[in-house]
């Protein structure tokens, strides 16, 4: 059975239980949304930048209307798809709300992304946690990372990823939040027509002084795009930890960490197998899945945005000049 049919079978119960996904020409964005004041762009400005792609023929989809407990108005999680489908580049940002550089860098490089979309299929998820961005909250339910509180990430994929000690069972019985459920279903649904070949995910970390790159794909630390990314960040003055370990104990080689088990959306996109509806099925299996972690605590936001923008420009230029 084809991957498309397998995924449709996997998603069928959810599709029958919920309204059809909304492909919309406009989004409902409340006016006067207060955005955390640290120099990041107002959230309305970001949406305006992203929606410029619609004028260039891209398709807008509202993945979910996010309104976690404690918020007063829903904000849309959006995706944009280039006109042509097929083996695609996926670009993600804003999973953690206290990491604003990625969403701001995407807004600053929207024409570079549009240019890539004219050459090959692209799926853009530019602001996956709009509520967190507006409030400077890392997760949907808690503002900061904690060893004792289970933060609900919009990218949590534990309900679809095989348990390490029992590969025919998922790590969690259900999605950790409605947002995580919607985002992961989007990955599977759109991955049927836009199968991810390369995925890049922009992150920051205010608890580190040196950055690094996770490479979840099949080439691991030897992935040429991961090596290129390390060079770009260093050229932009971002300190990179070239060896040793991350704060989670993961080995670093040349500024790169090979595949890890972290239940993230990045692991999902790289996964060869998923568990859905009680059965093991083929996963998205992207060849290259890169997650950029740049230090935020001692680096000005303007500099961080510039570094992320340089990454996008360099990688989109490279990907636009190559074939699958």
N, C-alpha and C positions, 0 to 999 in steps of 0.2 A: 504494500500500500504506500502511496506517495506521502511525503511529509505534509503536504497540504491537506490530504484526506485524514491523516492521523490527527492533525491539530484540530480540524473541524470536529472530529469525533470527540476529542478531548474537551473542546469548548462547548459542545452542544447543550449540556445541561444548563450552563450559565447563560447561554444565548437564549434559551427558551424561557428562562426565569426572569430575564431583564429586558428592558427596552433595547431596540436596535441601537448600535453605536451611532453617534451623531456626527455626520460629515456636514459641517456648517460653514457658511460663508462669513459668519460673524460670531463673536462670542459675547456673552453677557458678563461684562466687567463692571462691578459697582464703582460709582464715582467717589472720589475723595478717599481712596484707600490709603491709610497711613503706612508709610514705609520707614523702617528703622533708619535713623539718621546717622550714618557713618561714612557718607560719601557715595554709597551705592545709588544707582539710578532708581527713581521712583518706579514702582511696579507697572504703572500705566505706560511709562516711557519704554520699558522693556517690551511689553505686549505690542506697542505700536511698531517697534523695530522688527519684531518677529513677523508680524502680519504683513510687512512689506513683501514677503515671499508670495503671498496669495496673489498680488498684482502681477507676479511673474509666472503664474500658472500652477503654483503649488497648491495642494489640497490641505485644508485645515480640518483637523478632527479634535473634538473635545473628548479627551480620554476619561475625565471624571470631573465632577464639581466637588471640590474639596472644602469641607467645613467640619474640621475636628472639634472636639469639645473645647469650649472656652472661646471660640470665635463667633462673630455675630453675622457674618456674611460669607457666602460661598465664593471661592475663587477657582477658575477653570485651570485644570492641567491640560495643556494642549500639545498636539503633535502636528508637524507639517511634513508633507511628503512631496518629493519632486514629481514632475509630470510622468516620467518614465519609470515603470516598475522593473524588477529583476534584482540580481545580486547587488546588495546595497551597502553603502556606508551609513552607519548609525552614529549620531552625535547626541550625547546626553549631558545635562548639567543641572545643577540646582537641587540635587537630591537632599542635601543638608542645607537648611535655611541660613546657617551662620557662615556659609561659604559662598559669598556673593560674586567672587571674581569670575567664575565660569559663565553664569548667566549674563553678566555685564560684557564679557569678552565676546560672547556670541552676538549680542546686539551690535557691538562695534565691528564685527566681521561678517555681517549678514550678507554683504555682496560677495565675499569670498565663498561663502557656503552656497549662494545662488549660482555662482560660476561653476562650482563642482557639480551642482545638480543639473546643469546643462550638459555635462559630460558623462555622468553615471548616476544611477538611482541613489537617493539620499533620504533618510528618515531623521528628522530633527525633533528632539524632546528637550527644549531649551530651558524649561523652568519646572522641574518635576515636583517641587514642593513650594508652591507660591505662598501658602500660609506661613511656612517657616521663613521664607525670604522676607516677607513683610514684617514679621515679628522678631526676626533674628533668632528663631528657634531651630535647633538642629533637627528635631523630630516632630512628629505630629502631636505628641503627648507630653513632651518634656523639652526644656530649652537647651540643655547641655548634655554632653556625653557623661555617662555614669556607669561605674562597675556594678552598682546595686539596683538600678532602675532599668527595666527593659524598654528601651526607646523604640517607638514604632516608626520604622523607616518606610518611606513610600516605595523604596526599591527592594524591600524584603521579599525574597523568593523562596523561603524555606518550605512553603507548602507545595512546591513543584519539584524541588531538588531531592535526589535520592539520599537517604540516610547513609552515612559512611559504613555503618555496621549492619545495615539491612537495606541493600540497594533496591529492593522491590517495594520499599515504603518511603513516603516523603518524610522530611525532617519535622514537619508540623502538620497537624490535621487540617488546618484551614489558614487562610491568609490572615496576617496580623492586623490588617485594617482594610476598610473598603478601598482606600487609595492604592494600597499594595495589590489588592485583588484586581483592580481595574488596570493598573499599569502592566502587571505581568500578563494579563489576558491580552492586552494590546500587543505586547511583544510577540506572543504566540500567533495572534490573529494576523497582524501585519507582516510577521516574519514569513508567512506563507507566500505572499506576493513580493515582499521586499526582503528576501533572506539575507541576514546580516553576514557579510564577509569580513568587514572591518568595523569595529565599534570603539569609540573613544568617549571617555567619561571624565569630566572636569571636576576635580575636588580640591579642597584645601584642608589644612590641619593646623589649628592654633596651638597644639601641644608639641610640635616638632620645630627644630631650628634648621633642619635640612630636609629637602624633599626627596622623592623617589617616584618610580613608575612601576605599577603593577602590570604584568603581562600575563593575562589569563588564557591566551590562545595557545595553539599547539606548539609554537616555536619558543614560548617562554622567554627567558632572558636573552635569547639569540634573535628575537624578532627585530628585523631591520628598522621598523617604524618606532619601536621602543627605544632603540639605540639613538635614532635620529632625534627623538623627543628629549632625551637626556641632554644631547648637545644643544638643542634650542634653548632649553631652560637655563643651562649654564651660560650660554652666550648672552642671555638677558639678565644675568647677574643673580639668578636664583641659586642659592647654595643647595647642592645635591649630595646626599649621603651615598658614596660610591661603594662602600663595603660595610660589613658588620651586619647588624640586624635592625629591623623596624622596632617601634615600641611595643609591638605585639609578638616579638621574637621570630620574625620571618627573615630568612637569609637574603641579603642584598648582594648582587653581583653586578658591578658596573652601573650602579644606580637603579637596578631593575630587580624586581621580585618576580619569580616565576609563579605558575598557577597556585592559588590558595583556595581553601574551602572556607567561605565566609557568608554564604547564603545571600549574596548580593545579586542585584539584577545583572551585574557583569558576569558573575559565575553562571547565571542562567543563560545569558546570551552565548557564552562559550561552551555550555554543557552539551556533551554528546547524547545524553539521555535525560529525560524528565520522567516524573511519576505523576500521572493524571488519571483521575477516575479509576484508581486502583490498579492501573497498568503502567508498565514501563514503556515509554514511547520515545521516538527520536527527538532530540533536542535541537535548538537552533544551530549549534556547532560552528559558530563563527571562527574563522581562522586566526584573526588578530583581534584581541580585546584588551585595550589599554586603559588604565585608570591612573590619572595624574594626581599626585598628592604634593602640593606645594606648601611651604611653611607660611603661616599667616600671622602668628603672634608678633613677630618683630619686623614685619615687612608691610610697608604702606599699601593700601588697597590699590592705588593708582599703578604702582609697580606690579602688583600681582595680576591685575587686569591686563596690563601690557604683556606680561609673560604668557598668559593664557591665550591672548589674541595672537601672539607670535606662533604659538603651537598650532592654533587653528589655521593660520595662513600657510605655514610651512607644510602641514600634513595634508590640507586640502589641495595645495599645489602639487604635491607628490602624487596623491591619489588621483587627481585629475589628469595626470600625465601617464598613468599606467592602466593596464587592462586587467580584468579578473584572472 
